[in-house]
Amino acid sequence: MKTRTILLTLAMYFVAAAVCLAQDPNIGTWKLNEAKSQLPPAGLKIGTMVVTAEGDNMKVTQDATDKDGKPIRIEWTGKFDGKDYTVTGNPAVDSRSYKKIDDRTMVSTGTKGGKVVTSARSVVSADGKTRTVHVTQTDSAGKKVTGTVVYDKQ
C-alpha cells in the first residue's frame, strides 16, 4: 500500500511538473506569410521573428527590411509584464512593452522618445501554428496606419 501511494504521488508530481513546464505558445521561430498579411504601408517588413526564453526574461529577435529593402535586425529582451524595455536596431522605436492577456494573446506598445508610435495585439492560433498581429502605428507624417500581419510557426 505504501509503495502504491509513493508511486502515485511520484506520477502526479511528474504530470504537474510537465504541465508547469509546458512551452509558451509564443516561443519559437515565426516566418511572415505575406500572402495572408495586409502589411501597413511604408513600415518595416518583419520577415522572421524568433521568441526565446532567457532565464526569467524573453528575447524577441526580428529580421526585417526597411522601406528601401535594407536589412535590419531588431532585438528586445524583457518580461511580458507591460513595462518598457529597450529595443535595439529599430530606428522608429527605442523601447517596447509586451503584456500577456492569456496564454495565446498579448499586446505590445512601441515608443520613441517616450511617445507611443506603435501598438499591436497578437494572437497565436489554438493549434499553435499561426500568429496573427493587428498593428496600429504612426507614420512619418503623423498619420495612423493599420495592418494585419500573419506569421507561420517554423
Disulfide bonds with the S-S distance in Angstrom:
none
